[in-house]
């Protein structure tokens, strides 16, 4: 028996050291236990783990796997910084088919996307569209291209389909936050519409704004509802044809607002806008613009994706030059500050390219598990990741796994980049209106990611020590699921728990 004890005890101590010992009788532990027994959390699910060094400050259902919503972006961005490196950049290649002689391209100009999510995106890290297109034109100028006899073709083939997650909710797919990423993107593959009420019972007035997509055909099946009714407008589209339909109700007393939706034709839109940019600059593409369809054909008309000539293989294209995105660390910061689903999904896709040399969703899932294992994190029984953004309700992560991951990132080589990507309450981010009455000295020490969807509210991250001692940093994860109370009611409780942790001696 003694021999067995000698073997087991060190193993147990090692496990406890990785996630903390049994919880002390802290003020935060009492607070968590009290709220867990009362509404609104009692009828839902609460999971908590907070540690400082080897001390557990609070725990509740610490090993229970829960839907993390956008807390999943912590894993996606952390893995990307670790595996791809903070200085990694996406590349977009300008190339051509045919021949180029005396300034005349007798063939097609291809914009070969490398997954860059920032093209025309407008986020703080992204170049302006004018600068991006000017850099692309400089590549053509350096190659001597003055006239294009063929087409400007947007090539999204770097990412395999489907662009959107198969487990995402249908109601999310038509909105901007449900847009899928492809090899070539434009404005995060989104489109905006102006919406204002019509007469009661009649259709609201819906007008396309930016980007201009003259190929689209819209059906407005929505109606104007009574004063004070809910806005239930939604947008349905498909990547297999240029059609979109608006459904639902818009209240008659609602002011005009901008509705941001998904655009399944990012590569086509990009080709169109670069085509018009070149025309304004004096370079005419006589064949117009096109993209590469899901069937691998060049299509100038979105109605016909399975007919026509096959797109040129990459091996048969002549490269003119490449342009790069901002550094990954800057993209990661925008991802976490803005909780940008599109950026997160693009980064997630790149994990499979790094591990296996190709990009598809199934491979990205496998790549994520491989990277976590390489980081020394056992993923069995505590983690399942289906996408990079957290839109899928098939993602399941325990508070304990989040804490283990966050500890790895805190002690790893990209710690500073990762910490810098996490906002504090009150900053210009998804946390801007959190903890409004909490002293700035406490809020500035909290670095965390929020995650929310219907019935889900989560916060995970770090609480830095007032004296800057890294060994005193608190690592925490607070997850709630299946809570039907308003998010503000749940959020105020979670804020109180986090503030209590920040005050723990």
N, C-alpha and C positions, 0 to 999 in steps of 0.2 A: 504493500500500500504506500509506503514512504517513497519508493522509487517512482510510483505513478504521480504522487503529489509533486515531486521535484520536476517532473516533465510538464505537468499541466499548469502549475502556478505561473511560470514565466510566460507561457502562451496567453493566459488570461490577463496578466498584467500588461502585456503588449497590446492586446485588444482594447483594454480599458484606456490605455494611454493614447490610442488613436482617436477615440471619440469622447473621452472624459470618464471619470469615475461616477459612482452613484451621486445623485443630486444632493447638494447640501441643503439645509433648511434656510433657503434664501428668501428675501422678500419677493423676488420675481417668481420663485417656485410656488409660493403661496398664492400669488396673484394668478398665475396660470391655472393652478388647481381650482381656484375659486371660480374663474370665468368658465372653465370647462364644465362645471356643474350647473351653470345658469344659462338662460337664453341671452343672446341668440345662438351661442355656440353649442349648447347642450344637445339640440336636436340635429346638429350637423356633425362634422368630423374636424377635430383639431389635432395637429401634430406639431410638436415643439422640441427643439434641442438647441441649447446655448451653452457654450463652453468657454473657459479661459484657461489656457494651458491644459492641465490634467483635471481641472475642477469643472464639474457640471453645475451650471448656475440654474438651469431650468430644463425640464424634460416632460414630455407627455406624448404618448404614442410615437416615440422617436423612430421606431423601425417600420411604421405603417407606411406603405407605398400610397401616394396620393397624386392626384392630377395637379401639376405645378403651374399650369398656364405659362406666362412669360418668364417665370423663374428658370425655365428650360434654357433661356438665352445665356444664363450664367455658364452652363456646361458647354454650349455651342461656342461661345466666344473664348472661353478659357482654353478649350481644346484647340481652337484655331490658332490662338497666340502661341500655344505650346508646340503644336505640330508644324504650322506653316511659318511661324516667325513673325514678329511685329512689323518687319520691314517688307514683307511679301506684298506684291502688287499684282492686280489683274492686268491682263494685256489684251488689247484689241488690235487686230492685224488688218491692214489694207493690202489687198492682193488682187490679181486679175487673171482672167482666162483669155485666151486668144493671143494676139501679138500687139506689141507697142513699138511704133516707129514714127519718128519725126513729130512727136507730140500727140499722135493719134492712136488711141487704144481701140483696136478692132476686136472687141470682145466685151466682157462684162467686168465691172468693178465690184469686188466682194468686200463687204465689211464683215470680217470673220470675228465674231464675238468670243471672248475668253471668260465670259461670266461677269464682267464688270457691272456691279449694281448701281454705280454712281452716275452713269451717263444721264445727264439732264435731270438728276434727281432733286436738286435744290437743297439737299441737306448741307450742314455746315462744313463737312469735309470735302464736298464735291466741287469740281470746277464748274464754271458756268457753261451752258450749252455753246455759247459763242466761242469760248476759249477751246472747248473740246473739239468742235468742228474746225476751228482755225488750225489746230494742231494736226488734224487729219488732212486738211488741205495742204499743209506744209509738206506732208509725206508725198502727196500727189505732185506738188511743185518740184520737190527734190527728184522725183522719178521722171519728170518731164511730161506729165500727163496734161494735155490741154483740151482734148476733145475725147469723148467717150461714145463710140458708135453703138455700144450695147446698153446695158442697164446698170443701175446701182442696186446691188442685191444685199439685203440684210441676211446674214447667215447665223442662225441660232443653234447650230448642231452640236456645239461643245457640251451642252447639257442635254441629256436624254429626257424624253417625256416620261410621265406626265409632269407638267410644270407645277400644278397644285397638288397638295397632299390628298390622297384618296380617302383619308379618314377625317379630313376637315369637314365641318358642318356646311351643308348646302347653302344656308343663309349667309355664310361668310364669303362665299366665292365671288360674289358680284361686287363686293366692296374692296377698296384699295388695300386694306389689311389682309385680304385673302388673295391678292394677286400672286401668281406664280412666277418664278424667275426662270429665264432661259439663258442660252449662251450669249444672246445679244438683247439688251434691254433698253428701254427708253422711259424716263420719268417713273422708274420703278413699276413699269407696266401698269400705269394707272391713267385715269381720265376723269376730268371734273365736269359737272353739270350744274347749271343754275336751276333752282326749283322755287316756284312761287305758286300760291294757291290759285285755283280757278273759281268759278262759281260753285256753290254747294252742290255736290253730286256730279259735277263735271270733272274732266281730267285736269290735274295741275299743269301748269306751264313749265315744261322741262326743256332747257336749251343747252346743247353741248358748248363747253368752254374750251379748255386746253387739255391735251393737244388736239389740233384739228384732225379729224379722221373722216374725210369726205366719202370714204367707201362704206361706212357703217349705215345700216338700216335699222331704225328704231320703231318699236311699237309701244305706245303709251296706254297701258291697261289700268293705270292707277286712277283713283278718284279723289276728289276733295271732300274731306270729312267735316263733321260738325266742329264748332269752336270748342277748344279744350280737349279734343280727342287726341289720341296718340299718333305720332308719326311712324307709320309702319312701312314706309317706302322701301322697296328693295329692287335690285337690278339683276337680271338673269342674262348671261351671255354664254358663248361657247367658242372654243378655238377652231371649230370646224366650219365656221361660216360667219360672214359679217353682219350678224344680227344681235340685237339687244332688246330686252323688254323690261319696262318698268311696271311694277305691281305694288299693290298696297294702297294706303290712305295717307293723305296729307291734310292737316287741319286748316280750315278756312281762315283762321285768325293768325296763322303762323307767318312770320316774316320770311322774306326770300332768304335762302341759304345755299351754300355750295355743297353739293353731294359728290364725294370722291369715290369713284368706282374702279374696278379692275379693267384692264385692257389686254385681251388675250393675244394681241398682235403687236407685241413690243418690237420685234425685229422689223416688221413691215413698216411700222410707224417711224422707226429710226432711219430706215432707208429713204422713206418719203421726205423726212425733214432734211437729211443730208443732201438728197437730190435737189431740193429747192434751194438749199444753202449754196450748192455748187453753181446752180443756174444764176443766182444773184451775183456770184463771184466771176461769172463769165465762162464757166466750164459746163457745157451742155452734155447731158447724157441722153442721146437720141432715142434710146429704147425705153426711157422712163425709169421706173423703180419696181422692185419686186422683193420677195423673200424666198426662203427655202421652206417648203411645206412639210408637215409631219410625214408625208410620204417620200420626202427627199427630192421633190421636183421644184423647179423654179416656177413661182406663180406670180403673175402680175395682177391676176384677178382672184380675190379670196374665195370666190364661189367654186373654184376648180383647184382642189389641192391634190388630186390623184391623177391628173393628166398633164401632158406636156413633157418637156425635156427634163432629164435628170440634172440636178445641180452638179457642177464640177467637183471632183474629189479634191480634198486639200492637197494631195500629193501632186496634182496637176495644175495647181495655182502658182503663179509667180508672185512672190512677196515684194511689196513696195516698202513696207516699214511697219513699225509697231508703236502704239501709244499706251501709256500706263495709267492706271488708276492711282488715287492717293494710297499711302501706306495702309496696311491692314490695321495697325493700331488705331489709326484715325477712324476707319470704318467701324471698328469694334466699339469705339467710344460713342459714335452716333447710334449704333445698334442698341446699346444699353441705356443711353440717356433718353432716346426717343422710343424705346421698345419697338424698334423697326423690324417687323416680321419679314419684309422683303430682304433686307440686308442679312438677317439671321439665316434665312433659307439658302441664300446664295453662299454664305460662308459654310453652312452645313454641307452643301453639295461639294465644296472644294476639299472636304476631308477625304472623300472617296478618291478624288483625283490624286491626292497626295499619297494615299495608301496603295491604291490599285491601278492608277494611271488612266482611269475613266470616271465618268460622272453619271450616276443614277441614284435614285432614292434608296433602293435596297442596299446598294453598296455603301452608301453614306451611313446607314444604320450599322452595318457591319464595321465600317471604319471607326465610328464613334466608340463602339465597344472595344475595338483593338487599341485605340489611343488611350482609353481609360485604363485598360489592363497594363499598357506600357508605363503608365503613370503610377502603377502600383495599387490601383483601386479595383477591388473585387466587385464586379457588377451583379453577381448572382443574388437574387431575392431582395434587392433593394433599388433596382433601377431598370427602367425600360424607356428607351427613347425612339420615337417614330419620326419626328421632324426636328427642325432646328429652332423654330420660333415658339413652340408651345401651343400652337393653334389646335393640335390634335388632342382629343380627350383620351387617346390611347397611350399617352405618355404617363408614366408612373414613377415617382421618385420619393424616397423617404427623407424626412428631415435629417436623419443620420447620414445618409449618403451625401446630401448637399453639404453638410458640415465637413465630412471627410474630404470632399472635393475642394471646398473653399480653403481648408487647411493646406492641402497640397499646393494650391495656387499661391497661397501666402508665403510658403517656404520655397517656391520654385523660382526659376530664372527670369520669368516674365511678370513677377509680382507687381512691380511698379506700374507697368502698362495696364494690367488687369484692374488694379485699384483705381487708377486714373479713369477707367471707363465706367466706374460705378458712381452714380449721382448721390448727393446728399439731399435730405428733405429741404424744400425751399429753393433748390437750384432750378434753373430753367430746364426742366425735364419732366418725366411722368410723375415725379415726386414734388412738383412745384408747390402744390397746395397741401402737402402733408405736414402735420405737426406745426400748424400755424402759430400757436401760442407757446411753443416750446422754446426755451432760450437758444440763441444762435450757437452758443458754445457747445451745447449738446448735439444739435442738428449737424454741425460741421464735422463731428466725429463719427457720424453714422454714414457708412458707404454701403448701399444695398440696391437690390433689384426688386421691383414689384412685379406681380403677376396677377391678372384678374380676367375672369370671364364669368358667365352666369353661374352663381353658386360657389365661385372660387375666388379667394383672395389670399395672396401669399407674399411674404417678404423674407429675403435671405441675403446675408452679407456679413459685414464686419462693423464692430464698434471699436474705434481706436482709443487708446489710453490717453488721458489728458496730458500726461508727461511725455508722450511719444515713445514709451517703452513698448517695443513690439511684442515682447513676451506677455504683456498684459492685454493684448488685443482679444476682444470677444468675437467668436465666430458663432453665428446663429442662423437658424432656419425656422420660420413660423408659417405653417401651411393650414389653410382651412378649405374644406370641401363640403358640398351639399348643404350650404347655409342659405336659407331663403330670405333672411333679413336683408334690408338695404345695405349696400356696400359701405356707406358712410358709418353705419352703426357698427359693423364688424371692424372697419378700418380704425375707428377711434379706440377700440379695445386693443388691437394689435399695436397701434402707436403707443399706448400706455405700457404695454409689455416691453417694447423696445426702449422707451425712456427709463423704465425701471431697471433694465439691464445696464443702461449707460450710467446709472447711479450706484450700481453695486460696488461695494468697497473691495 
